[in-house]
Amino acid sequence: MDEVWTIDVVAERFTEAARTARRLPRVTVQGYVSTWPVVAQSELEAYPDREKLYRLPPPSPKDVDLMLEVMQWVQVLELDERHLVWMRAKRYDWREIGKRFGCDRTTAWRRWKRDMQVVTDKLNAKAKPSANRL
């Protein structure tokens, strides 16, 4: 039996997709490399530096596939709705989201809830087997 999608499950998948997108390697110009050899550091030298910015490890291929699947889901939403959904997936505060869209935080929450319901309904409709296939 196919799984039934809920708003909470869909919202969690959007959050995971935003985390995965953050962990992707940066896009850089190819061709510029350093000719310096890699230096082996002692234990004290390798200790975390407070001033250095550390990045998360790259995502697994499964995580990237799940992220791409979620990115296909937003195609059913309008552009502003997509921005709202992704802002919340990136854990923006409701007050900041409300400022971005020129509305109150509760209105932003209601719109997000409606958008999540639209995506959930679309996923559940896709998962339902049709009666004509018998």
N, C-alpha and C positions, 0 to 999 in steps of 0.2 A: 504494500500500500504506500502511496506517495505521502510525504510529510505535509502537514497543514502549516502554512506560514502564518505567523502572528506578527503584530507590530513590533513587539519586543525583539523577536528573532531577526526581523529585517533591520531594525535599528542597530542591533549588535553587529550584524554583517557590514553595515555601512561604517561603523566605528572601526572594525577590523580592517576594512579596505583603506580607510584614511591612515591608519597606523602603518599598513603595508606600503602605501604610497610614500610615506615619510621615510621609510627605511630603504627605498630604492636608491641606487648609486646616483650621484650627481652627474649631470650631463656636462662633459668637458670637451674641449677641442682635442681631437686626436692628433698625434704626431709630436707632441711636446713631452719629452721624457727626461728624466734625470740620469746622468751618467755616473753619479756617485754610487759606490757599492752600499749594500745594506749593512748597517753596523749592528753587531750583536751588543745588546745593552745588558748591564749588570742588573741585579734585582732592584737596587736602589734607584738606578737611572730609569728603570721601567715603571716605577711607582707613579700612580696617576698625578698629573700636574693640574692644579686648580685653574690655571689660566688656559689650558688647552681645551678645545671643544671636541668632545668625543661623540662619535656617531654610533648608532645602533648597528648591529650586524645586518647584512643584506637578507632580504626575505627569501624563503624557500620557494621553489617553483610552484608548489601547491598554493601557497599564499598569494602569489602573483595571479594564478588562474582564478582563484576566488575573488580577488580584487577586480579582475577584468569582467567577471560575471556580474558583479555588483555595478560596475560602470555601465553595463548594458541595461540594467534596470532603470536607470535615470532617464533613458530615452523616452519614457512615457510621460515625463514631467516637462513643464515649461521651464524656460531659462531661469527665471527668478526662483521658482520652486527648487530647481537643482542647487542654486546657490544656498538657499536656506537649508536644504538637507545636508549638503557638504559642510556648511559652517557648524551645524550641530554635531556632525560626525567628528569634526576636529575639536570638539568640546569647547566651542565658543559659549560664553555666557548668554543667557536669554536676553539680558539687557543690551548687550552688544549687537545681537542679531536684530533686536527691535530697532535699534538706532540705524542699522544698515538698511532696513526695509521701511523705516518711517512709521512704525506702529508700536503699540505697547508690547511688553514681554509676553503677556498672556495671549495676545492676538498672534504673536509669532509662534508660540507653543501650539495654539490651535491649528494654524496653517501647517506647521510641521507634522502634527498628528494627522491631518487630512492627507497630506502628501504621502506619509507612511502608509495610510490606509489604501490610497490609490495603488501604490506599488504592491502592497500585500494582496489586494484583490486581483491584480493582474497576475501575480505569481500563482495564486490559488486557482484562478481560471485556467491557467496554462497546465496545472498539475491534474485537473479533473479529467478523467477519461470521458469521452463522449459516448452517449447511449447508442449512436449509430454504428459503432465499431463492432458490434456483436455479430 
